[in-house]
Amino acid sequence: MHIAVYAETPIAVRIAAALRGADQNREHTFTIVAAESAGRAPWMDGELPVHRLFRPGEPVGLADLPYETGSRLRRFAEENGVDRIVLLDDQSPSGARVAEAAKERFPVVLVQDRPLDFRYRDVRAAHREHALRWGNSGPSAVCVWGPSTHRALTHRTWSDDIPAVITGAPGYSDDPELLRVARTPAQKGAAAPGAPLRVLVLDDLPDIVAALQPYGQVDVVKELPEARTLSSYSFVVAARAAVWPVVLRAGVPLVHHMPENQNRLLPTIKHPLIRNTASADELVQVAVRLMTEGSFAGNPTGEPVEHFLAFGNDCAARVLQTVVDAEPVRRTARPPAVTTNPVPAAGATGLADRALADIRARMWRPRSLAVLGTDFGYVTGVALPILTYTQDLVSRGPVDVRYLDIGAFSNVGAILDAIKGCERILINGFGFFWRHWLGNRVARALLDSGVQVSVYVHVTQYTFEKEAAARGERHEGLLELLPRLRLLCVSQAQADYYRKQGAVDPVVVYNTVPRDPGVRRARPEVAAEPRIVMVGTVQDRKGADLFSRVAERAAVLGLPWQFSWFGHRLGALSDRTLLSEHVEWRGALPRRRIREELADSDVLFLSSEDDPMPLAAIEAVQQRLRIVSHHGVGTHEILCGVGGYRGFSEYTPDAALTALGEVLGDGVDQDGYAEVQELFDITCFGERMDTALGLVGVDRSAAPPAEPVPTVSPMADRTPGAHLTHVQKLVAAGRVADALKYGEAVLRKHPILELDRTLAGLRPGSRK
């Protein structure tokens, strides 16, 4: 197949090279077709052949240039056996003509090359911006970076149906360094506490430059410098969205500044290294906090990086497959823009079906969700199912999803303001109630206001009783709220337990993990020296002691079994806990590596005494790996009786050892494992979650809200007393100038009388 890539910028050349790299069998031919503006650019010189539509110096009028570009490209394609045309911008003058001239004869595939959001305060005022209608030329397919762009494209009220496919972004989605920073951020450019800052400001923002100059050096540039230069700055300020992947990859904090007079809205990305500000005062607070404490305060609300960028090593292959599968667009009569009769649902052919479809079309279902919690990272599996679910949810329907970290707030009112307008509330785990003093108060305020509050529950008896003993009043507050909360459980046993604690009708939604394309399945035959593994944090609840004692017993019996544990140590272990030398303690590994290790293993030994539904078991099922667990683990109720799984009822080394020996002699029931895999697949899990939360399904007649996510003061995470204490600590350390900067920044947003009095005594010329 001959694929032509129309190039107006260097990014097109890089994408063409990525597509060729994904063509491992060299089944396709690639040609870069250079636009007039790119005809003599040095970045056109590379390994791929280049066809220039215009001769150097050829006189072509500006008015004729777009038409000539389209007609010449079509002629080249027809004369040279081109099968597919790849385009990066179908709304630039020449790109629009290319799309129009080629789409009826050739499949035209549009590939996203930069962050796109399509949100404006006033869409009518933005009608002249060609980026607003990106993707609206009627291409055969559109390759987008992530669920957020997919949602924006497929639910724009002014667009026709757009065949968007989430492929990820070649060069970003498959960049291991960007993935590492996205999930385990490491800030590179911050100054030491008390040291002057170095700030990089993109574009001409004179008000911002003036506001930041008292805090250090401010450099203004038009384009981002290379990563090595970026890493020397404390943070970057930008009023455009196109730079966040590059800045994030460099590990440098980024401020998305969005003043009220700016019509285009910037994405609110919930990440520790990205912050949105809407005023100079908020930006100054970011700078003051970084200067006085050495810490950057990322967005406490917003959507995770994975909503904007789908990660995967095979993203270029997905783009290439979309290009190969594309078909020419056939002109069809456009349906009426307005109809008084609702469109029947798919498959609604009879009178009864049409009557039901008529009612459904008139029903309003919530289309906004706030996810509240204390931990949305990837260090543990606490956030993984919800992150996976919301990525799927955003890609399917017009639902506005907003994450919120309760730790960034110091009062209930500020939290309610940050999630104002969200029709459904999902709290990710009971840690929200146990680990922050505001948890119970926020939940009670939401329930009292009539909002449905659901809790996705991760723990069962072991942790619940442990936290009851440790948290006291906070746990009592949770018990009072339990009958009013809708609990979403991961197993039937977990739901039964919480009914006994006072929950009313818990809903079992089970669990999920991300799909990992191309993951290897475990070997069907057991190795001569069987490898037995556990995946999870090293802690008493996960059964580190039992795992160790089984390994010790196997060694005494002379069994050629190898034991490995993948996961970092979490908290203190009991004095009675054994960490055996016969176990290889591997520590935390990336998900990709864990998948590789599972493929090279023979048994997943879930040594937990109490674990409602381990994520590692779901991954093991996907990879057809034998599994052993205690009957108290949720895996037992799903896999009991399926070949390749064995359970043990007595929580003892002998019982576990017996189960391991038995499962090593079993074959894996492929059909049984496939049925369990379907239960946990994100498609099925997403449908269960949608139904439990009462959220709208796929509805192309609706668009997600366009209002900006409210910005939050970087100082909002401290109470007035905490602000005063911090200033006093700075003064005691001899950092009076920093104390004044910090206190003045707080007072601009939060008038605190006692703090104002303290600062009055510190200002130059004041009487001591």
N, C-alpha and C positions, 0 to 999 in steps of 0.2 A: 504494500500500500504506500502511495506517495502522499506525504503530509507536508503542506506548506504552512510555515509560521510567519505571519505578517508582523514585521518588527518596526516599531517607532521608537523604542527605548532599549537600553541594554538588557532590561529584565526579560524581554522576549527572547533574546539570544540565550540567556541562561536557562530559560524554561525549555527551549528547543533542545539544548544540550542535555537537560535532565530527562526529557522524553526519549532521546536517543539512548541514554544510559539505561533507561528502563526496558528498552527493546533488546533484551539479552540475546535473543536468537537472530538478531539482525533481519527481521522479517519486513521492515519498513524502510522507506527512503525519506529523508528529511531535507527540505530546502528552506532557507530563510529568504523571505521576500522583503527587500528593504524599501521602506517608505522614502519619499524624496528627502525628508529631513534627516534620515539616517544613512543616506547613500554613501557619504564619504567619512562617516564616523569611524574612529579607530576600533571601537568595540565590535564592529561588524566582522573584523578579521578573526577567524577561528577555524575549527576543523570542519564545520558544516558548510556545504556549498551555499553561495549567496547569489540571488538574482536581484539586480537593481532595476526598478521600474523606470527610472529616469537616468539619462546619460549625464555625466558631470557637466554642469554649465548649461544644460538644456533649458531654453527659455519657455517657461510655463507660467501663465498668469495665475495669481492667487485665487481668482474666481473659478478658473478651470481646473485647478489642481485636484480638488476632491473627486470630481467627475473622472478626470484622466486616471487617477489612482485606481478607482473601482473598475473601470473598463479595462485597463491594462492588466490588472491582476487577474481578472476573469479570463482574458485572452491567454495569458501565460498558463493558467490552470488548464484550460481546454487543450492547448497545444502541447502540453508536457505531461499529460496523464495524471494530473493531481486528483487525488481521491477525497482529501479532507483539508479544510482550511482552519487554522487556529488563529484566534484573534484575542488581543488583550483588552481592547477598548473599542466598543461599538458605538461610542457617542462622540469621539473626536471627529473633526471634519473628514479626514481621510478614512478613519476606521468605520464611520457610519456608511460611507459610500462603498467600502469593501463589503460590509455586511449586506447592504441592499443589493449590490450587483451579483453577489455570489450565492446567496442563501437558497435560491430556488433551483440552482443547478448543482451545487455542492453542499454537503453538510458543513456548516460553520459552527465551530465550537468556541465559545467564549471562556477564557481562563482568567480568574481573578488574579491580579498582580499586586494588589495593595489593600490595606484595610479599608473596608467599606461599611457604612452604617445606614446611610439614607435617611437620617433623622434631622429634622430642622424644627426650630421653634415655629416658624411660619413657612409652610411648604410653598404657598403662593409666591412669597417673596424670593424663593429659591429657584423659580422655574427656569431661569436663564442658565443655571449651572448644569453642564452636560453630565456631570457625575451623578446627578439625581436620577437620571433615566438609564444609567448603565444596566445593560442586560435586557433592554426593552426593544431590541431590533428584530426579535423573532428568530434567535439562533436555534440550531438543532439541540444544543445542550449547553449548560453553563456549569463550569467547575468552580466551586466556591471553597473558601478556606475552612469554614466551620458552621455549626448550627445557627449562630446569630445572623450571619449573612444569608443563609438559606431562608430563615424566617423573614428577614427584611425583604428579600426578593419575591418570595412566593406569596406574600401577604400585603404587598403594596397596593393600595386601592386604585392607583392610576395605571397599573400594569396588567397586561394579558398574562395568562398562565405561563410561567417560565419553567422549563425543564431543568431545574437546578439539581446538581449532584454534589454531595459533600465529599471532596477528595483530599482536602488538606492543601498546603502550599509547598511545592517543591522548593527546597532551600531553607525553609523554616520548619515545616512539620517534621522533616527528617533530620533536623539538626540536633544532635545529642546534647550540645551545650545549652541551647535554648530550652530544651526539655528539662534539663537539670535545673536551670535557674527558675523555670516556670513552676517546678514542683518542690524544689529545695533551695529557695533563694539565698544567695550569698552576696551581700552588699559590698561592692569593691571601692566605691569612690567617696565614701563619707569621711568627713574630717574628724579628728579627735575632738572630744568635748572641750569647748573653750577656744578652739582654733578658728581662724577666719575661714569662710567657705569659698569655694570656687564654683560658680554657677554658670551654666551654658544656657543662653536664651536663643531659641530659634525664631527668626524673623524679627521684625521691628515692633517691639512692644515697649514703648518708652515709659509708660506708667509702671510697668513691672520692673524695668531696669532701675528706675529711680527708687522704687520701694525696697529693692534687694541690695542696693549699693552699701547701706550701712553695715551689712553683715559679711562683706568680703568682696572678692573680685567677681565681676559680672562680664562675661564675654558674649557678644551678640554675633550670630552667624546666620547665613541663609540656608546652608545645607549641613547635614550632620557630618562631623569628621569621622575618621576611621576609629575602630574599637579601641585601639591603643591610646588614642588621644581622649576618647570619651571616658575611659576609666580613671582619668586624673581629675575628673570633676566630682563635686559633692552631689549635685543633682542637675537634671536637665529640665527646662521649662519649654513646653510646646503648645501652640494653639491649633495644631493639626493632628490628625489621628494616624498619619501614614508612618510615623517613626517608632511606634511603641515596640514592634518586634526587635528592631535593631538595638534600641536602648536597653530593653530587657535582657537581651542576650549578653550585653556587656556587663550586666550585673549592677547597673547604675540607676539610682532612683530617678523616676520621671514624674513630673507634674503636668497633667493635662489641664491647662488653664482655659476656662470657658467663661469669659465675661458676659454679662447680660446683654450687651449690644452685639454679640456674635450670634448669628442665626444658626449656623451649623452646630449641631450637638456632637460632642465627643463621647466615645464609649466610656462607660464607667466599669473599669476592669478591677475586680476584687483580687488584688495581689499586694503583698507586702512592699513591693518596690514601685507601685503606681498610685498616684493620688490625684483626684480631681479637685480643682478649686474654682470658685466663681467670683472671687473678689481679691483685691490686693491684700486685704487684711488676712484672709485665709492663707494666701501664699506666704505672707510674712510669718504667720504662725508655724508653717512647715519649716521655714528657714531657721526660726528661733529655736524650735525644738531640736533640729539637727545640730545647730551650733552649740547649744547649751548642754545637750545630753548625748550627742553622737548617734541618735537614733532617728530613722525616717519613719513617719507614720503613714502606712499605706491606706488605701480605701477601706473603710469599715463596712461599706455596702457595695453592691454592684454584682456583676456576673463574673464567674471564674474564667481564666484564660482559655480553657478548653471549649467554652462557648464560642469563642472567636477564632480559634485555631485548633483543628483536629490533628493530633500528633499521630505519626506512623511512619515506619521506614519505607512503606510501599506507596507513598502518596504520588510519586511520579508515575508509578505503574497504574494507579487508579485513574490519573488524568489520561494516560495513554489509552487505557481500556475504554474510557468514556469517548475519546476521539474515534477509536476504531468502531465502536458500536453505534455512532451517530448516524442518523438518516436525514436525507434532505427534507426541508420543511415543505409541506404541501399546503397550498393556499386553500382555505376553506371559508365559507361564508361566515362572517362574524356574527355571533348571536346578538339579539337586542341588548342594549346596555341596561335597560330597566324592564323588569317583568313583574306583573302583579301576582303571578303564581309561583310558588317556590319550586325549585328544581327537585324532582324526586331523587331520593337517595339511590346509590348504586344498587341495582337488583330490584328496585321497587317497580314491579310491572303490574301487579294486580290492584284492585280497588282498595283492599285492606292495606297493602304496602304504601300506596300513595296517600291514604288517609293518615297513616302514622308519620310518613315523611312530612306531611303538611304541618302536623303538630310540632315535630322536632325542629322544623325550620323557624318556628315562632318562639322557641324556648331560648331564653338567655341563660348561658352557663358562664360561670366565672372564668376569666382569662388572665388572672394575675396571681402570682404566688410569691410569698416571701419565705425564704429558708433561713431560720435562725439557729445559731449554734455557737460553740466556743472553739471548734477546731475544724477547719476545712482543708487541712493539709494532707499529704500523701505518706507521712511517716508511719501512720497506722491505717487500718482499714475503716476507721469510723466514718469518714466522709465519702468513701469510694462509691457505695451504691447510690447515694443521693446525687453526687456529681455525675455519675453515669446516667441516672434517670433524667436530670434536668437537661443534659445535652440532647438526649433523645426527645424530650418534651418540646424543647425550643425548635428542633429541626422539623417537628411534625405539625405544630399548630401555632396560632397567633397568641401565645401565652407570654406575658411579661414576667420574667423570673428575676428576683432580687435577693441576693444573699446578704446576711447581716451578722457581723461578729459582735456579740453582746459585750465583749471585753473593751470595745472602743467607746463605751458610753458610761455616763455616771448618773443618769436619771431616766426614769420611765418615759417622761414626756419627749425627750430627744429621740428615743427609740421609736415611739409611736409616730413621730414626725417623719422619721427616716423610712418607714414602711407605709406611710399614708396612702390609701387607695388600693392596697393589696387586699384582694378578696378572700384569699386562702392563706393560712399560716401553717407552715410545717417546721416543727422544731426537731433538730437532728440529735436525738438522744437525750437521756435524762441528765447528762453532764451539764446541760443548760441550766437545770434547777440546782444541781449540787455544787457546781464550781464557781458560780457568780452570785453575789448577793442580790442582784436585780432579777434573777431568773423567775422566781415565783411571782414577784410583783408585776413583771411584764405580762406573764401568762394570765394572771388574774385580771389585769386591766383589759386585755384583749377579749377574754371570755365575757367580762361584764359589759363590754361594748357590743356583744352579739356576734363577734367574729368566730368562725369555726377554727379551732386550733387542734391540729393533729401532731402526734409525736411519733417519729420513727424510732423504734426501740431496738437497742443493740444488746442489752444485758438481761440476765435472768437472776435466779436466786442468789448465787454466790456474790455477785457484785452488788445487788440490791441490798442484801443484808450487811455487807461490808460498809457500804456508804451510809446506811441507816445508823450504824454505830459511830461513824466518823463525822457525819454532817449535822446530826441533831436537829436543830430548828429548821434548817433548810429542807431536810428530808420530811419532817412533819408537814411543812407547807406543801410539798409535792403530794403527800398522801391525801391532803384535803382537796387538792385540785384533781386528783386522779379520776373521780367519777365524771368530771366535766370534760376531760380530754378524750379525744379520739385516738386510741393507740393503734399503730400500724405495726404488726408483729412479723417476725421472720420464721416462726414455726408454731405449730399447734400447741406444743408443750409450753412455749413462752406465753401464748395467749391464755392458756389455762391457768398458769401461775398468776398472771396479773388480774384475772377475774377474782381470784381469792384475795388479792390486795385491794379490791374495790373498784377496779376498772369496769366500765359498762360496755359490754359487747365489743371487745377488741377485734380488729380485722386482721386476718393473716394475709400478708402480701408476699411473703417469702423474701428473696434477696436477689442480687444480681452483681455481675462484675463486667468490666468493659470487654467487648469483643477484641481479641488479639489476632488479626488476620495472619495466616501463615504459620501459626504455632504448631510445633511438632507434637504428634501423639507419643505417648510412652511406648516403649518396646513391649510387644505382646508376650514374649517369652521371658521368664525370670532369669536374671543373670546368675552365673555360678556363685558369685558373692553378692547376694541381694542387697540393694541399697534402700534403706528405710529412712524417710525424711519427715520433718515437721516444719511447717511454715507458720510463723507468728512471733509475737514479742516474747522474750524470755521472762516469764513471771510465774508465780505459783498457780494462778488460775488456769494457765495454759498447760500445766502439767510438766514443768521442767523436771521435777523430782521423779515422777513416774517414768518419763522418757529415759532418764538417766539410769534408773534401777532396772528397767527392761534391758538396756544396753549392757549393764553390768552382768545381769543374769545370762544373757546370750553369750557373753565372753566366757563366763564360767563353764557353760555347757559346751563350749568349743564350736558354736555356730558361726559360720563364715558371713555374718551379717555386718554391714556397715551402717552406722547411724550418723545422720547430719541434721543440724537444726539451723534454719535460716530465719534470722530476725534479731533485732537489737534487744538489749536488756532494758526492761521497763520497771523502775522502782526497786525497792529492797526486797530481797527474798527471805523466806523464813530460815531460821537457824537450822531447821531440820532438812532443808532442801539440799539435795545432792546434785552437783554438776559434774557428771562423770567424765573421766578422761577417755572413755571409749566412745564419746560423742564428739563429732567435729562441729564446733560452734562457729558458724560461718559469719554471723553478724548480718546486718541489713544489706540487702542487694536490690537493685532496680527490678521492676516488674519483669522486664524482658529477660533478665538473667534468671529470675526465679522460674519463669516458664521453661527456660532451657534446662535448668536443674531438674524440674519435675519430669521432663521428657527423658532424662537419663536416669530415672529412679524406678524402683519396683513397687514401693508401697508408700502412701501418705499415711503416717501414723499420727492421728489427731489425739494427742495425749491429754487434752483438756478434760477436767471433771465436769465443767459447766460451760457450755458455749452454744448459744441458741442456733446459730447457723454460720459456721466458719466460711469465710470467703475462699480460703485455700481449697476447701472441699469442692466448691463449684468449679474452680480452675482445674482441679484434678479430674473431675467428671468430664470436662471438655477435652482433656488430654487422655482419657481412658486409662487412668492410673488406678491401681488397686487402692482401697481405702480401708482403714481400721479406725474405729472410734468407740468411745464409751456410750452406753445407752442414754446417758444424760445429755449427749450432744445432739443438736437438731438434725445432724446428718443421718442419724439412725432412723428417724421416722420417715425419711424420704427414700433411703437406700436399703432398708431392711428387706431381705429376700432377693435382692438383685445380685447376680453373680459378679464377683470382684469386690464385694464389700463384706466385711465381718464386724460384728459388734461384740462387746463384752459387758456383762451386767455388773460384775464385781469390779470395783475400781482398785485393782491390785496388779502388781507386776506379773504374777503367774497367769491371771486371766488375760491380760493384754498379750503376753508372750504366746499363749495358746492361740489367740485370734490371729496373730501375725503368722504363725506357722500354718494355720488353715488357709488364710487368704493367699499365701504364696503358692498353694497348690490349686487354687481356683483360676479359671479363665474369666475374662471380663465379658459380661453380657452386653454386647454392643447395642442391642435394641433397648434394653433397660436403661443403660447410661444415656442413650439418645433421648429417651423420654424425660429423664431428669434434667438433661441439658436444656430441653425446650422449656421446662418449667421455669428455669432461672434465666433464660435468654431475655435480653433487654426489651425486645418487642412485647413479650408476654408480661414481663414485670411492669413495663410502662403502662400497659392497658389496665392492669390491676391497680396501679397507683392512681392513674387518671380517674378510675371509677371510685376508688376510696376517697379521693380528694374532691370529687365532683367537678373536675376541670373540663373545659371545652375540648372536644376532639379536633380533628382536622376540619377547619371551617374557612374556606377561601373567601367568604364574604366579609370576613372581619380582619382588622389590622390590629397589631399590638399597640399599646399606648405610645405616643410620640413625646410625651413630656420628659424632660430631663430628670434623671435620678437626683434627688436633693443632695447637695454637698453637705458634708458634716465638718464642723470645726475640728481641726487637729488637736484642739485642747479639750474636746468634749469628754474624753475618757477619765478626767479627774474631777473630783468634787471640789467645791470652793476651798475646803479645808486642806485638801491634798495640794492644790496650787500654792496656798500660803506656805505649807510645809516645805515644798520644793524650793521656793524662793528663800526661805530661811536657811535651808541646807547650802544653797549657793553662796549666800552671804557668809555663813560660817566657814566655808572653804576659801574665803577671800576673793570670790568671783562676783564682786558687787556689780560690775558692768553687765555681766551675763544675767544676774538677778534682775536688774532693771529692764533689760531687753525682754526677758521672759515675762515679767510681770506686766509690762506695758502691752505686750501682745495679747495676754489674757484679758486685760481690761477693755481692749477694743471690742471684744465679743461678749465678755461675761463681766458685768459690773459687780465687783466684790468689795464691799466697804472696807473690811479689815485689810485686804491686800492693798487697796489704795492708800490706806494710812501707813502701811509698812513701806511702800515705795516712796511716799512723801518724805520719810526720814532718810532715804538713801540718795535722793536726787542731789546733785551738786548745789551748794549754797544753802541747803536745809540746815536747821538747828538740830544738833544731836540731843 
